Amino acid sequence: MIRFLLVVILISQPLAGFGMEPNPSSPVPETSSLFSMGIRGYQKLFSPVLDSKCYMQPSCSVYGSQALSEYGPWLGLLMTIDRLFHEANEDQTSPLVRQGNTLKLYDPPRANVWWK
């Protein structure tokens, strides 16, 4: 079952750009999947109310948007779920970056590409 799921995920990915590192200077393209609409809804409705206390750069919702747009809906969703689970021990592997007056852990989607 797991092999079948992995094959479906890999087949559903577009071949152009698969496994390539994204260009950080290019803007993140908007995607129209249900997952990305959910993330945009969270960013517009809940994120302003909850205030930004995230110690990661990019935040999990921005990470999810980038992963979905760069790697497609299924692999992007898996990468986002993985980020939510491993962010607690990210201080052991991620470098610190300065954002304003605070230091944050830098963990972009391209740092979590495990198939390379």
N, C-alpha and C positions, 0 to 999 in steps of 0.2 A: 504494500500500500504506500509506504514511504517512497519507494523508488518511483512508483507511478506518479505520485504528487510532484516529486522533483522533476521528472521528465516533462510533466504538463507545465510546470513553472518555467523551465528552460525553453520549451518550445514556444510558449506564449510571448517570449521576449522578442523585440525587433532585433534583427541581425545587425543592422547598421548601428554602430556605436556600442554594441554589447561588450562589456568588459573594458571599455576605454575609460580613461580618467576624464571627468568633465573639466571644461575650461572654466576656472573660477572667475575670470573677468567677464564671461558672457552672462547675461541675465537668465534667471531661471524661467523657462517657458511655462505658461499656464497649461495645466492638464485638465481634462474634463471628466475624469473618472469619479466614481462615487466616493472613493477614499479621499481624493484631493478636495472634493467639495466638503466633506466632513472636517478636514483639517482647516480649510478656509473659514468654515462656520465657527469652529473652536477659536480661531485666531480673532475673529470679529466679535463674537459674543462673550466668551469666557476669559480670554487672555487679558483684556483690559481690566476686567473686574478682579481677577486673581493677582494682578500686579506681577511684574517680572522678577522672580526670585530664582530663576534658573541659573545654575552655576556652570552650564555648558554653553559652548559657542560652536555651532548654531544651536538655538533652543530646539527642543524635541519636535515642536510643530514645524519649524523651518527645516529641520533635518528631514522630517517626513515628506514635506513638499519637494525638497531637492531629490530625495531618493525616488519618489514616485515619478518625477519628471525625467530623471536621468536613466532609471533602470526599469521603468514600466510599473504597472499596477501591482502585480503579484510579487515580484522580487522586491519592489519598493516597500510594500506592506511588510514583508518578512524582515527587511532591514530595519524598518521603523520599530517593529515589535522587539527585535533583538536589541535595538538601542534603548528602549524602555526598560528591558531586563538588565542590561549590563552597565547602565549609567552609574550605579552605586559603586562599582569598583573601577571606574574609568580613571580615577586619580592615580592609579598605578602605571598607566600606559600613555596617557595623553599629555601633550605639552601645555603649558600655561600661556595664555595670551592676555594682553591688557585690553579691556574695553571700558573706556572712560576711566574711572578711578578704581575699578575692580579687576581682579584677575579671574579668568574663566578657563575651563578646560576645553581645548580645541579638539573636536571630534567630528569632522565632516563625513558625509557618506562615502567618499572615495577612500577614506582610511579604513573602512569596514568591508571592502570588497574581498571576500574570502575565496572566490573562485580563481583568483590570479595566482 
